[in-house]
Amino acid sequence: MLTKILSFFLTIISFISFNPLSNYDYYDKLGDEDYEGFKDVYAEYFDIGAAVGGWHCRSEKISEYILKNYSSLTAENAFKQAVLNPAEGVWNFTEADTIADFCRQNGLKLRGHCLVWGYLGSWMTRDSEGNLVSKDVLLQRMHDYINVVVTRYKDIVRVWDVVNEPFGYDKRDGAFKQNDFLTICGEEYITKAFEFAHEADPTAVLCLNETTVLKNQKKQNYLLKYIEKWVNEGVPVHAVGIQSHWNLFVLNESPRRLQKVIDKLYKIGVDIQITECDMRIDAIPSDIFDEVPRNTELLQSKKMSQMFEVLRKNADKISSVTFWGISDNRPQKTEDGETYYRHELLFDRDYMPKNAYYAVCDF
Ligand code: 9MR
């Protein structure tokens, strides 16, 4: 309901503004099977990527759609440690290999996501009795894990999200949220992960991937401070991933703030990648839509289009833009077990371009 009320007011404002919502109405293009593929529209700017599972690559219809629209893939989950190496000595490469082979066979790039994600937890930080291991043991385990994974996919993964979301902090005192990696090694778990990845593949681009950096200024400040420090110290951090899970109604996720953070990261001297782009349209998570109201769709189109205008302007600083999913066909479950969709991407559940796709591609 709140989404509808806010959408209504934004629509009125947009109606009387110099750039009305009707400028973003591509009703005449919807349903056209002959649309130009996303990666081709953006060929001169940056790679267009998407997060996938192995099942996408195994489906003939979906792989055809992927090849039309994307030049790069990321495994949504298949390259996470919890999947590849869920327990000491247990390895499971099946899904990751499916995605890697699909990229190899079809000439797609592959981003590796992600080597270390402290907040997810890992067998590596505990001994058989459940006690924290020593710093030496943890660093050795991280080293060995990173070495196996990076070496296995060296031929195809040229960019790694080495550490994911390290700058979560406690709102009360600003201290980093504890996780076992941080407790055992301090911030060194981050720099060591980069060193180990660099040792395993000295030519790979190594990326630190962080979430909510536009809407959360304090987190952005941590990110900028540490990236600058590590770059100056010679830690092999080459790129920063701005995840970009945006929301239509979060005002801090604005084109201006996006431009500012790009400027700041560029000044530090790292490559910038948009790693997990999507845009939710629910003002509050309980606002669930079977059918998205047309004015909300146009609002999503307008904001996405404005964000992409900034990305295009900075194409010399940005090497890839990856979406977190290939289409809106991403079923979620309510607490009561009912299926719903978030309508957060540029293609609908039938893998057809939405209004927002045409808005992003019209320049
Ligand atoms: O979309 C991913 C979901 O299927 C997994 O259960 C979850 C935990 O592994 O991770 C989700 O992806 C996250 C990504 O790896 C890092 N940034 C936030 C993403 C969305 O939550």
Boltz pocket constraint, residues with backbone or C-beta under 6 A from the ligand:
constraints:
  - pocket:
      binder: B
      contacts: [[A, 76], [A, 77], [A, 80], [A, 164], [A, 211], [A, 243], [A, 276]]
      max_distance: 6.0
